[in-house]
């Protein structure tokens, strides 16, 4: 027993001495790499224009902040597919979601509830809704944009005339805001009337058909306001026809696309409202990053810049035009 104790004591003494002299070194400390945060941007549809720029802004901000940003959508605008993609992001337990609000749509509200239950903040861009589960809204002040378009239309029409308005969907929150702003402003001019509001359903062909039909049915129409980008392309295509060119219509659109630039140079389009979707995506990631850090979000809505482009500033804005961008989309 004495021998055993002596041997143990001897081994312990040698081990302590070895460590002290540096013969035996302690294993290196494990450095735990901080897990990268994940954000999914669920867009209404894939494109290289408006939504592509929003995704680009989000990805760029993510790279600066060390956040993985994934852009998800489908080739055509489909609310059911968008909800499915939103639910998939929730089930994937991402850290944050960026998407577009759909008002009065039960499935969308249920998806927001699912995210809230899992503690996933959702930032809405482009289109806001009245739901306390969304973290905040970042995008255009759509009511103000509608007012701006109406003032431009009224001035160009000489403060009189019959107007046609075309939106994407009548229940889209951003279209509701723009339409209300436009209506309220036009109502200030007693000799101006909105004859009809059309629903183009984000289809160039549908928009083109509806506008053409409205113009043929009412020869007194003097102005057309396109409250979003798809119908803006459609009206520019129609204006290439000399039949409509002779009508001397006053046209105000949304988004400075190539067709709009050409139509404005030819004097066929009076003005367009330019949004900054790249800034929307960028700011959304920045807001979510502050949320991840536990910082309080004091602003319920953050409005991004919009600009009225007309013949006075067209050349300057064409040089600074937000072009098409190619990003990696995950298509489902």
ROVEX-739574 format. One record per residue (C-alpha): x, y, z; residue number from 1; residue in one letter. Coordinates in Angstrom, 2 decimals. Layout:
BEGIN
X,Y,Z,NUM,a
...
This chain:
BEGIN
0.00,0.00,0.00,1,x
2.87,2.33,0.94,2,x
4.58,1.51,-2.38,3,x
1.41,2.30,-4.34,4,x
1.03,5.70,-2.69,5,x
4.66,6.50,-3.35,6,x
4.31,5.66,-7.04,7,x
1.17,7.83,-7.43,8,x
2.86,10.72,-5.65,9,x
5.95,10.38,-7.87,10,x
3.86,10.37,-11.08,11,x
1.91,13.44,-9.94,12,x
5.13,15.27,-9.10,13,x
6.63,14.49,-12.53,14,x
3.44,15.62,-14.32,15,x
3.32,18.96,-12.48,16,x
6.99,19.53,-13.19,17,x
6.51,18.70,-16.89,18,x
3.71,21.19,-17.28,19,x
5.70,23.82,-15.38,20,x
8.76,23.30,-17.59,21,x
6.64,23.32,-20.76,22,x
7.27,19.67,-21.62,23,x
3.54,18.97,-21.70,24,x
1.29,21.71,-23.08,25,x
-2.41,22.14,-22.39,26,x
-4.72,21.56,-25.38,27,x
-5.56,24.76,-27.35,28,x
-8.74,26.58,-26.33,29,x
-11.68,25.83,-28.59,30,x
-12.81,28.97,-30.48,31,x
-16.52,28.73,-31.18,32,x
-17.38,30.42,-34.46,33,x
-20.43,32.65,-34.18,34,x
-23.28,31.25,-36.26,35,x
-24.19,33.43,-39.26,36,x
-27.66,34.96,-39.16,37,x
-30.00,34.01,-41.99,38,x
-32.56,36.24,-43.72,39,x
-34.94,35.15,-46.48,40,x
-36.38,37.69,-48.92,41,x
-39.69,36.36,-50.27,42,x
-40.54,38.39,-53.38,43,x
-43.80,38.35,-55.39,44,x
-41.98,37.37,-58.60,45,x
-38.54,36.95,-60.14,46,x
-37.18,39.75,-62.30,47,x
-34.01,41.70,-62.94,48,x
-35.74,45.03,-62.44,49,x
-37.68,46.23,-59.41,50,x
-37.56,43.02,-57.34,51,x
-34.08,42.16,-58.56,52,x
-32.85,45.53,-57.28,53,x
-34.58,44.96,-53.93,54,x
-32.84,41.60,-53.61,55,x
-29.53,43.12,-54.67,56,x
-29.79,45.78,-51.95,57,x
-30.56,43.12,-49.36,58,x
-27.66,40.90,-50.44,59,x
-25.20,43.82,-50.46,60,x
-26.23,44.86,-46.95,61,x
-25.96,41.23,-45.81,62,x
-22.41,40.94,-47.11,63,x
-21.39,44.06,-45.18,64,x
-22.99,42.84,-41.96,65,x
-22.02,39.16,-42.19,66,x
-25.60,37.98,-42.75,67,x
-26.64,35.28,-45.20,68,x
-29.45,36.61,-47.44,69,x
-31.44,34.22,-49.63,70,x
-33.85,35.53,-52.31,71,x
-36.86,33.31,-52.99,72,x
-39.71,33.68,-55.49,73,x
-41.50,32.25,-58.54,74,x
-41.41,33.18,-62.22,75,x
-44.91,34.64,-62.20,76,x
-46.75,36.67,-59.60,77,x
-48.81,34.16,-57.63,78,x
-50.07,34.86,-54.11,79,x
-50.45,31.17,-53.23,80,x
-46.85,30.45,-54.21,81,x
-45.68,33.50,-52.31,82,x
-47.46,32.29,-49.14,83,x
-45.97,28.82,-49.62,84,x
-42.47,30.34,-49.88,85,x
-43.15,32.46,-46.81,86,x
-44.26,29.43,-44.79,87,x
-41.18,27.48,-45.95,88,x
-38.95,30.27,-44.63,89,x
-40.73,30.08,-41.27,90,x
-40.38,26.28,-41.12,91,x
-36.68,26.66,-41.98,92,x
-36.39,28.70,-38.77,93,x
-34.56,31.60,-40.40,94,x
-33.62,34.57,-38.21,95,x
-35.57,37.18,-40.19,96,x
-37.85,37.56,-43.23,97,x
-38.32,40.36,-45.76,98,x
-41.47,40.26,-47.87,99,x
-44.34,42.30,-49.34,100,x
-47.60,42.91,-47.50,101,x
-50.90,41.46,-48.73,102,x
-53.88,43.12,-47.04,103,x
-57.04,41.20,-46.05,104,x
-55.58,37.84,-47.04,105,x
-56.09,35.26,-44.28,106,x
-53.26,32.99,-45.40,107,x
-50.79,35.86,-45.30,108,x
-51.90,36.87,-41.81,109,x
-51.59,33.25,-40.64,110,x
-48.04,33.15,-41.98,111,x
-47.27,36.31,-39.97,112,x
-48.74,34.62,-36.88,113,x
-46.56,31.55,-37.46,114,x
-43.44,33.70,-37.70,115,x
-44.37,35.67,-34.56,116,x
-44.89,32.44,-32.60,117,x
-41.36,31.35,-33.54,118,x
-39.88,34.76,-32.76,119,x
-39.02,35.53,-36.40,120,x
-39.29,39.26,-37.23,121,x
-40.84,40.13,-40.59,122,x
-40.05,43.41,-42.35,123,x
-42.44,44.47,-45.11,124,x
-41.17,46.42,-48.11,125,x
-43.02,48.09,-51.00,126,x
-46.50,47.37,-49.60,127,x
-47.60,47.76,-45.98,128,x
-50.53,46.21,-44.11,129,x
-52.28,46.93,-40.84,130,x
-50.99,43.98,-38.82,131,x
-49.20,44.36,-35.50,132,x
-47.23,41.17,-36.13,133,x
-45.08,42.78,-38.81,134,x
-41.87,44.30,-37.43,135,x
-41.94,47.46,-39.58,136,x
-42.54,48.76,-43.11,137,x
-39.84,50.13,-45.41,138,x
-40.76,51.66,-48.74,139,x
-42.56,54.38,-50.64,140,x
-45.08,56.67,-48.99,141,x
-47.69,55.48,-51.46,142,x
-50.34,58.06,-50.60,143,x
-47.83,60.87,-51.18,144,x
-46.71,59.23,-54.44,145,x
-50.33,59.21,-55.63,146,x
-50.67,62.88,-54.76,147,x
-47.48,63.71,-56.68,148,x
-48.72,61.83,-59.75,149,x
-52.09,63.63,-59.61,150,x
-50.50,67.09,-59.36,151,x
-48.32,66.30,-62.37,152,x
-51.32,64.99,-64.33,153,x
-53.50,68.01,-63.44,154,x
-50.86,70.52,-64.45,155,x
-50.19,68.79,-67.77,156,x
-53.95,68.54,-68.51,157,x
-54.56,72.19,-67.79,158,x
-56.56,71.20,-64.69,159,x
-59.42,69.65,-66.66,160,x
-60.21,66.34,-68.32,161,x
-61.34,62.73,-67.83,162,x
-58.82,60.27,-66.41,163,x
-58.36,56.49,-66.46,164,x
-56.38,54.86,-63.66,165,x
-54.94,51.34,-63.82,166,x
-53.58,49.45,-60.80,167,x
-52.21,45.94,-60.31,168,x
-54.81,44.66,-57.84,169,x
-57.48,46.80,-56.19,170,x
-56.80,45.19,-52.81,171,x
-53.01,45.63,-52.86,172,x
-52.10,48.03,-50.02,173,x
-49.60,50.02,-52.08,174,x
-52.14,50.42,-54.90,175,x
-54.81,51.48,-52.42,176,x
-52.47,54.14,-51.03,177,x
-51.51,55.48,-54.45,178,x
-55.11,55.43,-55.68,179,x
-56.39,57.27,-52.59,180,x
-53.66,59.89,-52.87,181,x
-54.43,60.35,-56.56,182,x
-58.22,60.53,-56.04,183,x
-58.03,62.98,-53.14,184,x
-55.80,65.33,-55.12,185,x
-57.79,65.14,-58.37,186,x
-60.97,65.91,-56.40,187,x
-59.56,69.37,-55.69,188,x
-59.92,70.22,-59.38,189,x
-63.63,70.59,-60.26,190,x
-63.10,70.08,-64.00,191,x
-61.20,66.81,-63.59,192,x
-62.89,63.41,-63.23,193,x
-61.63,59.86,-62.75,194,x
-63.83,57.90,-65.17,195,x
-62.75,54.38,-64.28,196,x
-60.19,52.36,-62.32,197,x
-58.87,49.24,-64.07,198,x
-57.19,46.16,-62.57,199,x
-54.31,44.93,-64.72,200,x
-53.34,41.96,-62.50,201,x
-49.62,42.56,-63.10,202,x
-50.03,41.40,-66.71,203,x
-48.80,43.49,-69.63,204,x
-51.29,41.91,-72.03,205,x
-54.26,42.30,-69.66,206,x
-53.29,45.92,-68.93,207,x
-52.87,46.70,-72.62,208,x
-56.27,45.24,-73.45,209,x
-58.08,47.06,-70.62,210,x
-56.54,50.45,-71.40,211,x
-57.25,50.05,-75.12,212,x
-60.85,49.07,-74.42,213,x
-61.37,52.04,-72.06,214,x
-59.95,54.50,-74.61,215,x
-62.12,53.13,-77.40,216,x
-65.28,53.24,-75.28,217,x
-64.73,56.80,-74.10,218,x
-63.30,59.25,-76.63,219,x
-63.34,62.00,-74.00,220,x
-60.53,60.45,-71.94,221,x
-57.57,62.79,-71.89,222,x
-55.29,61.21,-69.29,223,x
-54.02,57.81,-68.12,224,x
-52.34,57.15,-64.76,225,x
-50.52,53.80,-64.42,226,x
-49.97,53.17,-60.71,227,x
-47.33,50.44,-61.14,228,x
-44.64,49.24,-63.51,229,x
-46.40,46.55,-65.56,230,x
-49.23,48.75,-66.79,231,x
-46.64,51.47,-67.44,232,x
-44.95,49.17,-69.96,233,x
-48.36,48.38,-71.47,234,x
-49.30,52.03,-72.07,235,x
-45.91,52.73,-73.67,236,x
-46.54,49.84,-76.07,237,x
-49.98,51.22,-76.94,238,x
-48.59,54.70,-77.56,239,x
-46.44,53.30,-80.36,240,x
-49.68,52.95,-82.31,241,x
-50.40,56.19,-84.22,242,x
-54.10,55.76,-83.39,243,x
-53.39,56.54,-79.74,244,x
-50.66,59.03,-80.52,245,x
-53.26,61.19,-82.27,246,x
-55.38,61.26,-79.09,247,x
-52.74,63.48,-77.46,248,x
-53.15,61.72,-74.12,249,x
-51.47,62.91,-70.92,250,x
-49.79,59.88,-69.36,251,x
-48.17,59.53,-65.93,252,x
-46.51,56.22,-65.03,253,x
-44.53,54.42,-62.33,254,x
-40.89,53.32,-62.76,255,x
-38.30,54.57,-65.23,256,x
-37.93,51.61,-67.56,257,x
-36.44,51.65,-71.06,258,x
-39.85,51.93,-72.73,259,x
-40.79,54.83,-70.46,260,x
-37.56,56.67,-71.25,261,x
-38.20,56.40,-74.98,262,x
-41.83,57.47,-74.62,263,x
-40.81,60.46,-72.49,264,x
-38.17,61.51,-75.02,265,x
-40.83,61.38,-77.73,266,x
-43.22,63.43,-75.59,267,x
-45.75,60.60,-75.22,268,x
-45.38,60.24,-71.44,269,x
-45.54,63.34,-69.27,270,x
-43.86,62.04,-66.11,271,x
-43.05,58.95,-64.07,272,x
-42.63,58.22,-60.36,273,x
-39.35,56.48,-59.61,274,x
-39.00,54.35,-56.47,275,x
-35.81,53.02,-54.89,276,x
-36.33,49.30,-54.31,277,x
-32.59,48.73,-53.81,278,x
-32.72,51.02,-50.79,279,x
-35.77,49.14,-49.48,280,x
-33.89,45.83,-49.48,281,x
-30.77,47.37,-47.99,282,x
-32.59,49.14,-45.15,283,x
-34.66,46.03,-44.38,284,x
-31.51,44.01,-43.68,285,x
-30.05,46.83,-41.58,286,x
-33.23,47.01,-39.49,287,x
-33.25,43.24,-38.96,288,x
-29.58,43.33,-37.98,289,x
-30.37,45.86,-35.24,290,x
-33.24,43.62,-34.16,291,x
-30.86,40.65,-33.86,292,x
-28.71,42.77,-31.54,293,x
-31.67,43.53,-29.31,294,x
-31.95,47.18,-30.32,295,x
-35.43,48.69,-30.18,296,x
-37.17,49.65,-33.44,297,x
-38.87,52.98,-32.72,298,x
-40.21,53.70,-36.23,299,x
-43.17,51.69,-37.48,300,x
-42.67,52.96,-41.05,301,x
-39.49,54.07,-42.82,302,x
-40.13,55.86,-46.10,303,x
-37.61,55.60,-48.91,304,x
-37.01,58.22,-51.57,305,x
-39.34,58.68,-54.52,306,x
-38.69,61.04,-57.38,307,x
-40.91,62.66,-60.01,308,x
-39.12,62.44,-63.35,309,x
-40.28,64.66,-66.21,310,x
-38.71,66.33,-69.25,311,x
-36.85,68.77,-67.00,312,x
-34.73,66.14,-65.24,313,x
-35.05,63.15,-67.62,314,x
-31.52,63.33,-69.04,315,x
-29.94,63.56,-65.60,316,x
-32.01,60.70,-64.20,317,x
-31.44,58.53,-67.27,318,x
-27.70,58.70,-66.55,319,x
-28.37,57.71,-62.92,320,x
-31.02,55.13,-63.86,321,x
-31.26,52.07,-61.65,322,x
-30.59,49.35,-64.19,323,x
-31.36,45.66,-64.27,324,x
-29.39,43.41,-61.94,325,x
-28.73,39.69,-61.95,326,x
-28.90,38.00,-58.54,327,x
-29.22,34.39,-57.45,328,x
-32.90,33.54,-57.12,329,x
-34.16,30.34,-55.49,330,x
-37.18,29.43,-57.61,331,x
-40.02,27.41,-56.08,332,x
